[in-house]
Amino acid sequence: MIKRKVVIQDDLGLHARPAARLAETARKFKAKIYLKKGGQQVEAGSILDVLALACTKGTIIEICAEGEEAEKAVSEIAELLTQKIS
């Protein structure tokens, strides 16, 4: 399993637009991808699950992936989460 922690950089946090981009990105990989915040773990391919994490700017998220394209998936999602999208 590949894991990486990132800090949300967008001033508005992980709101609808970046959550949609994240879920779309996660679904294109041949890997199971999860996001963890505290004790919560959600599937990265679900916009509603991602929004349910209620991540604000500065929140630390752990990206976890396993499967054929896990390393590439974690890298690409980490890049998305550290961008300022607003």
C-alpha positions as CSV (number, residue, x, y, z in Angstrom):
1,M,0.0,0.0,0.0
2,I,1.3,3.5,-0.9
3,K,0.6,6.3,1.5
4,R,1.3,10.0,1.5
5,K,0.2,12.8,3.8
6,V,-0.6,16.3,2.3
7,V,-1.9,19.6,3.7
8,I,-4.9,21.2,1.9
9,Q,-3.8,24.5,0.4
10,D,-6.9,25.9,-1.1
11,D,-8.3,28.9,0.8
12,L,-11.8,27.4,0.6
13,G,-10.7,23.9,1.6
14,L,-11.8,20.8,-0.2
15,H,-15.0,22.2,-1.6
16,A,-17.2,20.9,-4.5
17,R,-14.9,21.8,-7.5
18,P,-11.7,20.2,-6.2
19,A,-13.6,17.3,-4.7
20,A,-15.1,16.6,-8.2
21,R,-11.7,16.8,-9.8
22,L,-10.2,14.6,-7.2
23,A,-12.9,11.9,-7.5
24,E,-12.7,12.1,-11.3
25,T,-8.9,11.6,-11.1
26,A,-9.2,8.7,-8.6
27,R,-11.6,6.8,-10.8
28,K,-9.3,6.8,-13.8
29,F,-6.6,4.6,-12.1
30,K,-6.5,0.9,-11.7
31,A,-6.2,1.1,-7.9
32,K,-8.3,1.3,-4.7
33,I,-7.8,4.8,-3.4
34,Y,-8.8,6.1,0.0
35,L,-8.5,9.4,1.9
36,K,-8.1,9.5,5.6
37,K,-8.7,12.4,8.0
38,G,-8.4,11.6,11.7
39,G,-10.5,8.5,12.2
40,Q,-12.5,8.8,9.0
41,Q,-11.6,6.9,5.8
42,V,-13.5,7.5,2.5
43,E,-13.3,6.3,-1.1
44,A,-11.5,9.0,-3.1
45,G,-13.7,8.1,-6.2
46,S,-16.9,9.4,-4.5
47,I,-17.5,13.1,-4.5
48,L,-20.0,12.9,-1.6
49,D,-17.5,10.9,0.5
50,V,-14.8,13.4,-0.2
51,L,-17.0,16.3,0.7
52,A,-18.1,14.5,3.9
53,L,-14.5,14.8,5.2
54,A,-15.2,18.6,5.5
55,C,-11.6,19.6,4.9
56,T,-10.6,23.2,5.4
57,K,-7.4,24.9,4.5
58,G,-4.6,23.4,6.5
59,T,-6.2,20.0,7.1
60,I,-3.9,17.1,6.9
61,I,-5.1,14.3,4.7
62,E,-3.5,10.9,4.1
63,I,-3.9,9.4,0.6
64,C,-3.8,5.6,0.6
65,A,-3.8,3.4,-2.5
66,E,-3.2,-0.1,-3.5
67,G,-3.2,-1.8,-6.8
68,E,-1.6,-1.7,-10.2
69,E,-1.3,2.1,-10.5
70,A,-1.2,3.0,-6.8
71,E,2.0,5.0,-6.9
72,K,0.9,7.1,-9.8
73,A,-2.5,7.7,-8.3
74,V,-1.2,8.9,-5.0
75,S,1.3,11.2,-6.7
76,E,-1.4,12.8,-9.0
77,I,-4.0,13.2,-6.2
78,A,-1.4,14.7,-3.8
79,E,-0.6,17.3,-6.5
80,L,-4.3,18.1,-6.8
81,L,-4.8,18.5,-3.1
82,T,-1.9,20.9,-2.7
83,Q,-3.0,23.2,-5.4
84,K,-5.0,26.4,-4.9
85,I,-8.1,25.9,-7.1
86,S,-10.5,28.6,-5.9
